[in-house]
Amino acid sequence: MFTFKNVLCMTALAVTAIAGSNAANATPFPNATASIGINTYASYAPTVTSTTVDLSTYATGHNPVIYSGTGGLASPATPQAVTVASLFNYSTTVGTTVSNAISNFMTFSDGSTGTDVFNLTSVETTAYVGGSNQSIGLYLLGTLSDTTAGLSATATSITLTLNNNNGGPFTFSATLSDPPTTPAVPEPASMLLLGAGLAGLGIARRRKV
């Protein structure tokens, strides 16, 4: 005998089964690495301020490119084009993470459809040196997916280095890693332990004297 309660239970079971089926069929983006760079002409250099980095303003033919890769972003016979959608925010304080929710931040050409997409979520500063020889190390965290192939969003990181030589135009190099690498940032706890150890050595020397 069907009752309203039975109908509700059957509906709930059907929804659960469909959700479970979709989860089981979701295919993550395969493990991949890629080295990304640009032609370092002055007029095509990244634009960097004290709060933002813009990798998107390049003339045709001078966009960032993948020049080597593995896995889901296999090394191309000729460099693959990389399109950058917008600028992003960063901090000059090492160890600081800034939220950057930018969909389709980078699109990687696969030679035909160009559907490999990196969605940015945050940017952590791993190194910063000011002055005339400015150097900036950034850790971009997000997800990589391929909508055409039906590959689901997979956690991915991009380590990015920006340099200018004696105040000249910025150059940049980047490495994409899926799964993500660990950001190379000095840990506060490690620094405190080092400081405590040095202080202890100083006290011990004074006592001996």
C-alpha beads as a LAMMPS data file, in Angstrom:
LAMMPS data file: protein, C-alpha beads

209 atoms
208 bonds

1 atom types
1 bond types

-500.0 500.0 xlo xhi
-500.0 500.0 ylo yhi
-500.0 500.0 zlo zhi

Masses

1 110.0

Atoms # bond

1 1 1 0.000 0.000 0.000
2 1 1 1.478 3.324 -1.098
3 1 1 1.253 6.209 1.295
4 1 1 2.611 9.740 1.177
5 1 1 5.349 8.653 3.586
6 1 1 6.372 5.786 1.277
7 1 1 6.576 8.155 -1.685
8 1 1 8.825 10.491 0.275
9 1 1 11.108 7.624 1.283
10 1 1 11.361 6.337 -2.290
11 1 1 12.136 9.841 -3.569
12 1 1 14.884 10.289 -0.980
13 1 1 16.425 6.940 -1.919
14 1 1 16.349 7.837 -5.625
15 1 1 18.056 11.181 -5.005
16 1 1 20.706 9.478 -2.861
17 1 1 21.333 6.856 -5.543
18 1 1 21.694 9.497 -8.263
19 1 1 24.061 11.570 -6.117
20 1 1 26.135 8.481 -5.349
21 1 1 26.260 7.549 -9.017
22 1 1 27.418 11.035 -10.016
23 1 1 30.110 10.988 -7.322
24 1 1 31.325 7.601 -8.509
25 1 1 31.455 8.763 -12.146
26 1 1 33.354 11.980 -11.363
27 1 1 36.841 11.684 -12.857
28 1 1 39.570 13.904 -11.376
29 1 1 42.058 15.688 -13.601
30 1 1 45.075 13.348 -13.995
31 1 1 48.328 14.165 -12.221
32 1 1 50.120 16.876 -14.157
33 1 1 53.009 19.319 -14.072
34 1 1 53.763 22.229 -16.378
35 1 1 56.488 24.852 -16.696
36 1 1 55.050 28.214 -17.727
37 1 1 56.938 31.261 -19.001
38 1 1 56.710 34.239 -21.323
39 1 1 58.837 36.055 -23.857
40 1 1 60.617 38.687 -21.782
41 1 1 60.163 41.734 -23.975
42 1 1 59.839 44.966 -21.970
43 1 1 56.468 45.905 -23.448
44 1 1 55.019 42.480 -22.601
45 1 1 56.319 42.185 -19.051
46 1 1 53.965 41.493 -16.105
47 1 1 52.547 44.574 -14.408
48 1 1 53.315 44.490 -10.685
49 1 1 52.250 46.923 -7.963
50 1 1 52.538 46.655 -4.181
51 1 1 49.176 44.834 -4.034
52 1 1 48.489 43.290 -7.454
53 1 1 50.065 41.249 -10.245
54 1 1 48.696 41.341 -13.793
55 1 1 49.810 38.579 -16.165
56 1 1 46.993 39.177 -18.642
57 1 1 48.099 42.228 -20.631
58 1 1 50.137 40.752 -23.465
59 1 1 49.983 41.309 -27.211
60 1 1 49.030 38.405 -29.480
61 1 1 51.912 35.972 -29.847
62 1 1 53.530 36.956 -26.554
63 1 1 51.129 35.362 -24.080
64 1 1 52.417 32.986 -21.431
65 1 1 53.086 29.493 -22.769
66 1 1 53.577 25.962 -21.446
67 1 1 57.002 24.926 -22.675
68 1 1 57.178 21.576 -20.891
69 1 1 54.723 19.386 -19.065
70 1 1 53.701 15.897 -18.006
71 1 1 50.518 13.943 -17.372
72 1 1 47.315 15.823 -18.133
73 1 1 49.359 18.718 -19.558
74 1 1 51.793 16.709 -21.643
75 1 1 54.893 18.395 -23.042
76 1 1 53.884 20.010 -26.358
77 1 1 55.780 19.794 -29.638
78 1 1 55.411 23.567 -29.746
79 1 1 54.634 25.756 -26.701
80 1 1 50.958 25.717 -25.731
81 1 1 49.267 29.072 -25.230
82 1 1 48.156 30.094 -21.742
83 1 1 45.451 32.748 -21.437
84 1 1 45.266 34.667 -18.148
85 1 1 41.872 36.186 -17.351
86 1 1 42.683 38.941 -14.868
87 1 1 45.009 40.415 -12.291
88 1 1 45.175 39.015 -8.755
89 1 1 46.009 40.367 -5.305
90 1 1 48.991 39.515 -3.130
91 1 1 50.726 40.701 0.041
92 1 1 54.315 41.852 0.508
93 1 1 54.330 40.131 3.918
94 1 1 55.821 36.639 3.684
95 1 1 53.458 33.948 4.965
96 1 1 50.308 35.987 4.281
97 1 1 47.499 34.402 2.244
98 1 1 45.112 36.605 0.248
99 1 1 41.772 35.277 -0.997
100 1 1 41.369 35.417 -4.800
101 1 1 38.185 33.711 -6.012
102 1 1 38.732 33.922 -9.781
103 1 1 37.037 31.391 -12.067
104 1 1 38.822 30.478 -15.318
105 1 1 41.901 32.346 -14.128
106 1 1 44.179 30.465 -16.537
107 1 1 43.102 28.549 -19.644
108 1 1 45.588 26.123 -21.147
109 1 1 45.428 25.359 -24.853
110 1 1 45.506 21.662 -25.692
111 1 1 46.041 22.352 -29.376
112 1 1 42.361 22.231 -30.284
113 1 1 39.624 23.092 -27.784
114 1 1 41.661 24.822 -25.070
115 1 1 39.476 23.609 -22.206
116 1 1 42.033 22.925 -19.450
117 1 1 41.113 25.546 -16.844
118 1 1 42.760 26.653 -13.577
119 1 1 40.376 28.315 -11.109
120 1 1 42.243 30.433 -8.558
121 1 1 41.205 30.507 -4.886
122 1 1 44.093 32.076 -2.932
123 1 1 47.621 33.513 -3.185
124 1 1 50.244 33.049 -0.467
125 1 1 53.445 35.094 -0.386
126 1 1 56.446 32.798 0.040
127 1 1 59.242 35.337 -0.568
128 1 1 59.572 39.084 -0.980
129 1 1 62.596 41.316 -1.510
130 1 1 62.033 45.009 -2.278
131 1 1 64.362 47.579 -3.766
132 1 1 65.883 47.828 -7.227
133 1 1 66.307 44.048 -7.570
134 1 1 62.776 43.176 -6.546
135 1 1 61.897 39.500 -6.186
136 1 1 58.490 38.047 -5.334
137 1 1 57.624 34.406 -4.667
138 1 1 53.940 33.452 -4.729
139 1 1 51.985 30.223 -4.184
140 1 1 48.718 30.145 -6.127
141 1 1 46.227 27.548 -4.925
142 1 1 43.155 26.477 -6.880
143 1 1 41.674 23.689 -8.979
144 1 1 42.340 22.314 -12.462
145 1 1 39.599 20.863 -14.649
146 1 1 38.653 20.018 -18.231
147 1 1 34.968 20.575 -18.941
148 1 1 35.059 19.053 -22.421
149 1 1 36.609 15.793 -21.219
150 1 1 34.376 15.756 -18.138
151 1 1 37.280 15.911 -15.693
152 1 1 36.268 17.286 -12.304
153 1 1 37.994 20.116 -10.444
154 1 1 41.188 18.789 -8.833
155 1 1 43.340 20.603 -6.254
156 1 1 46.332 22.207 -8.003
157 1 1 49.041 24.742 -7.148
158 1 1 51.162 27.142 -9.173
159 1 1 54.469 28.424 -7.793
160 1 1 55.224 31.796 -9.345
161 1 1 58.426 33.844 -9.263
162 1 1 58.623 37.493 -10.383
163 1 1 61.896 39.375 -10.739
164 1 1 63.051 42.740 -12.023
165 1 1 66.728 43.436 -12.622
166 1 1 67.804 46.835 -11.302
167 1 1 64.316 48.244 -11.697
168 1 1 63.866 46.839 -15.213
169 1 1 60.751 45.083 -16.537
170 1 1 59.488 42.107 -14.551
171 1 1 60.025 38.588 -15.819
172 1 1 58.127 35.605 -14.528
173 1 1 58.351 31.852 -14.393
174 1 1 55.835 29.411 -12.959
175 1 1 55.420 25.711 -12.265
176 1 1 51.988 24.084 -12.095
177 1 1 51.615 20.980 -9.922
178 1 1 48.681 18.591 -9.620
179 1 1 48.499 17.452 -6.837
180 1 1 49.625 20.671 -5.120
181 1 1 53.142 21.131 -3.811
182 1 1 53.764 22.523 -0.326
183 1 1 54.477 26.271 -0.190
184 1 1 58.089 26.974 0.837
185 1 1 57.372 29.483 3.598
186 1 1 59.440 29.752 6.825
187 1 1 57.329 28.396 9.681
188 1 1 56.888 30.798 12.634
189 1 1 57.266 27.895 15.071
190 1 1 60.600 26.912 13.529
191 1 1 61.818 30.491 13.744
192 1 1 60.807 30.677 17.423
193 1 1 62.644 27.434 18.193
194 1 1 65.745 28.722 16.441
195 1 1 65.559 31.970 18.390
196 1 1 65.104 30.120 21.679
197 1 1 68.068 27.869 20.876
198 1 1 70.330 30.821 20.129
199 1 1 69.211 32.564 23.315
200 1 1 70.008 29.401 25.302
201 1 1 73.512 29.243 23.851
202 1 1 74.078 32.868 24.819
203 1 1 73.019 32.222 28.424
204 1 1 75.217 29.115 28.673
205 1 1 78.266 31.050 27.462
206 1 1 77.710 33.790 30.038
207 1 1 77.515 31.233 32.860
208 1 1 80.822 29.631 31.791
209 1 1 82.513 33.028 31.834

Bonds

1 1 1 2
2 1 2 3
3 1 3 4
4 1 4 5
5 1 5 6
6 1 6 7
7 1 7 8
8 1 8 9
9 1 9 10
10 1 10 11
11 1 11 12
12 1 12 13
13 1 13 14
14 1 14 15
15 1 15 16
16 1 16 17
17 1 17 18
18 1 18 19
19 1 19 20
20 1 20 21
21 1 21 22
22 1 22 23
23 1 23 24
24 1 24 25
25 1 25 26
26 1 26 27
27 1 27 28
28 1 28 29
29 1 29 30
30 1 30 31
31 1 31 32
32 1 32 33
33 1 33 34
34 1 34 35
35 1 35 36
36 1 36 37
37 1 37 38
38 1 38 39
39 1 39 40
40 1 40 41
41 1 41 42
42 1 42 43
43 1 43 44
44 1 44 45
45 1 45 46
46 1 46 47
47 1 47 48
48 1 48 49
49 1 49 50
50 1 50 51
51 1 51 52
52 1 52 53
53 1 53 54
54 1 54 55
55 1 55 56
56 1 56 57
57 1 57 58
58 1 58 59
59 1 59 60
60 1 60 61
61 1 61 62
62 1 62 63
63 1 63 64
64 1 64 65
65 1 65 66
66 1 66 67
67 1 67 68
68 1 68 69
69 1 69 70
70 1 70 71
71 1 71 72
72 1 72 73
73 1 73 74
74 1 74 75
75 1 75 76
76 1 76 77
77 1 77 78
78 1 78 79
79 1 79 80
80 1 80 81
81 1 81 82
82 1 82 83
83 1 83 84
84 1 84 85
85 1 85 86
86 1 86 87
87 1 87 88
88 1 88 89
89 1 89 90
90 1 90 91
91 1 91 92
92 1 92 93
93 1 93 94
94 1 94 95
95 1 95 96
96 1 96 97
97 1 97 98
98 1 98 99
99 1 99 100
100 1 100 101
101 1 101 102
102 1 102 103
103 1 103 104
104 1 104 105
105 1 105 106
106 1 106 107
107 1 107 108
108 1 108 109
109 1 109 110
110 1 110 111
111 1 111 112
112 1 112 113
113 1 113 114
114 1 114 115
115 1 115 116
116 1 116 117
117 1 117 118
118 1 118 119
119 1 119 120
120 1 120 121
121 1 121 122
122 1 122 123
123 1 123 124
124 1 124 125
125 1 125 126
126 1 126 127
127 1 127 128
128 1 128 129
129 1 129 130
130 1 130 131
131 1 131 132
132 1 132 133
133 1 133 134
134 1 134 135
135 1 135 136
136 1 136 137
137 1 137 138
138 1 138 139
139 1 139 140
140 1 140 141
141 1 141 142
142 1 142 143
143 1 143 144
144 1 144 145
145 1 145 146
146 1 146 147
147 1 147 148
148 1 148 149
149 1 149 150
150 1 150 151
151 1 151 152
152 1 152 153
153 1 153 154
154 1 154 155
155 1 155 156
156 1 156 157
157 1 157 158
158 1 158 159
159 1 159 160
160 1 160 161
161 1 161 162
162 1 162 163
163 1 163 164
164 1 164 165
165 1 165 166
166 1 166 167
167 1 167 168
168 1 168 169
169 1 169 170
170 1 170 171
171 1 171 172
172 1 172 173
173 1 173 174
174 1 174 175
175 1 175 176
176 1 176 177
177 1 177 178
178 1 178 179
179 1 179 180
180 1 180 181
181 1 181 182
182 1 182 183
183 1 183 184
184 1 184 185
185 1 185 186
186 1 186 187
187 1 187 188
188 1 188 189
189 1 189 190
190 1 190 191
191 1 191 192
192 1 192 193
193 1 193 194
194 1 194 195
195 1 195 196
196 1 196 197
197 1 197 198
198 1 198 199
199 1 199 200
200 1 200 201
201 1 201 202
202 1 202 203
203 1 203 204
204 1 204 205
205 1 205 206
206 1 206 207
207 1 207 208
208 1 208 209
